[in-house]
């Protein structure tokens, strides 16, 4: 993995899973106050270092227009109020439309997001915090971190609201 570590507030089950789904596909404004409450304790996650910037996992532009929001960006702006680091939505770009990861195996997820991101500029060192709604296998987070490190970041940490169980490891 290219990131130094990953932290999540919840396992993607029950209420947290449903809230993330609603935040992503439906009533994001309705659930933002709850996400603010959840993120009040984000500093207790013991980040190694204050990040130079918080970077939400970008959506492909067509997908963002369809949804109307990027849920990771919403979470990043809320987290930035507590961490006191700026959100940078410009430096990391999704360069191609990828298929939804929800039904893919671990290997398929890696292939799906391979080289799907680019940096709009060189980074002059620094630690960055990538924020997303859910992490299952870490394939998306790893590709984002890899892209940032290849462009000059010294370290990347990951934060997600929920952590899912990879399909390859799911019990039957």
C-alpha positions in Angstrom: 0.0 0.0 0.0 1.2 3.5 -0.8 -0.5 5.2 2.1 1.0 5.2 5.6 -2.2 4.2 7.3 -6.0 4.3 7.1 -8.6 5.2 9.7 -12.4 4.8 9.7 -15.0 5.8 12.2 -17.4 2.8 11.7 -17.7 -0.6 10.1 -20.0 -0.3 7.1 -23.0 -2.0 8.7 -26.4 -0.9 10.0 -27.0 2.9 10.5 -23.5 4.1 9.4 -23.8 2.1 6.1 -27.3 3.5 5.4 -26.3 7.0 6.2 -23.3 6.8 3.8 -25.6 5.4 1.1 -28.1 8.3 1.7 -25.3 10.8 1.7 -24.0 9.5 -1.6 -27.2 9.0 -3.5 -30.0 11.0 -1.9 -30.5 13.5 0.9 -27.0 14.8 1.6 -28.2 18.0 3.2 -30.4 16.1 5.6 -27.5 13.9 6.9 -24.7 16.5 7.0 -25.5 17.6 10.6 -25.1 13.9 11.7 -21.8 13.6 9.9 -20.7 16.8 11.7 -21.4 15.2 15.0 -19.6 12.0 14.0 -16.5 14.0 12.9 -16.2 16.0 16.0 -13.8 13.4 17.3 -11.7 13.1 14.1 -8.6 14.4 15.9 -8.7 11.5 18.3 -7.7 9.3 15.3 -4.2 10.4 16.0 -3.0 11.7 12.6 0.8 11.4 12.4 1.0 15.0 11.4 -1.3 17.9 10.5 -1.8 17.5 6.7 -0.8 20.1 4.2 -4.2 19.6 2.6 -7.3 17.4 2.8 -8.1 15.8 -0.5 -11.5 14.2 -1.2 -11.5 11.3 -3.6 -12.6 12.9 -6.8 -15.5 11.7 -8.9 -15.4 11.6 -12.6 -17.1 14.9 -13.8 -20.1 13.1 -15.5 -20.8 11.2 -12.3 -20.5 14.3 -10.2 -23.0 16.1 -12.4 -25.4 13.1 -12.2 -25.2 13.0 -8.4 -25.1 16.7 -7.9 -22.4 16.4 -5.2 -19.3 14.5 -4.3 -20.0 12.9 -0.9 -16.2 12.7 -0.2 -15.9 16.4 -0.7 -18.8 17.1 1.7 -17.0 14.9 4.3 -13.7 16.6 3.6 -15.1 20.1 4.2 -16.7 19.0 7.5 -13.5 17.4 8.6 -11.5 20.5 7.7 -13.4 22.5 10.3 -12.0 20.2 13.0 -8.5 19.5 11.6 -7.9 23.1 10.5 -6.3 22.1 7.3 -7.5 23.3 3.9 -9.4 21.2 1.4 -7.9 20.9 -2.0 -10.3 19.7 -4.7 -8.1 20.7 -7.6 -4.8 18.8 -7.2 -6.2 15.2 -7.7 -8.4 14.4 -10.7 -10.2 11.3 -11.8 -9.1 11.0 -15.4 -11.6 8.3 -16.5 -15.0 7.0 -15.6 -14.7 3.8 -13.6 -17.4 1.3 -12.9 -18.9 1.2 -9.4 -16.7 -0.9 -7.1 -19.6 -2.3 -5.1 -19.9 -5.7 -6.8 -16.3 -6.2 -7.8 -13.7 -8.5 -6.2 -10.5 -7.2 -4.8 -8.5 -8.0 -8.0 -11.2 -6.4 -10.2 -11.3 -3.3 -7.9 -7.5 -2.8 -8.3 -7.8 -3.1 -12.1 -10.8 -0.9 -12.3 -9.1 2.1 -10.6 -5.5 1.5 -11.9 -4.2 4.8 -13.3 -7.6 6.4 -13.0 -6.2 9.5 -11.2 -3.7 12.3 -12.0 -2.3 15.4 -10.4 -2.9 18.8 -11.9 0.5 20.0 -10.5 3.7 18.9 -8.8 3.5 18.7 -5.1 6.4 20.1 -3.1 6.6 17.5 -0.3 4.2 17.5 2.6 1.7 15.0 4.2 -1.8 14.8 2.8 -5.0 13.3 4.1 -7.3 11.6 1.5 -11.0 11.4 2.6 -13.6 9.1 1.2 -17.0 7.8 2.4 -16.1 4.1 2.5 -13.0 1.9 2.1 -13.3 -1.8 1.4 -10.2 -3.2 -0.2 -8.3 0.1 -0.3 -7.8 0.0 -4.1 -9.1 3.5 -4.7 -7.3 4.9 -1.7 -4.1 3.3 -2.8 -4.3 4.6 -6.4 -5.0 8.1 -5.0 -2.0 7.9 -2.6 0.2 6.4 -5.4 -0.6 9.4 -7.6 0.1 11.9 -4.9 3.4 10.3 -4.0 4.5 10.0 -7.6 4.0 13.7 -7.8 6.0 14.7 -4.8 3.9 14.0 -1.6 6.1 12.7 1.2 3.2 10.8 2.9 -0.5 10.1 2.6 -3.0 9.0 5.2 -6.5 7.9 4.5 -9.7 8.7 6.5 -13.1 7.2 5.7 -16.4 7.3 7.5 -16.9 3.6 7.1 -14.8 0.5 6.5 -16.4 -2.3 4.5 -15.7 -6.0 4.3 -14.0 -6.9 1.0 -16.0 -9.3 -1.1 -13.0 -11.7 -1.3 -13.1 -12.0 2.5 -16.9 -12.0 3.1 -18.2 -15.0 5.0 -20.9 -17.1 3.4 
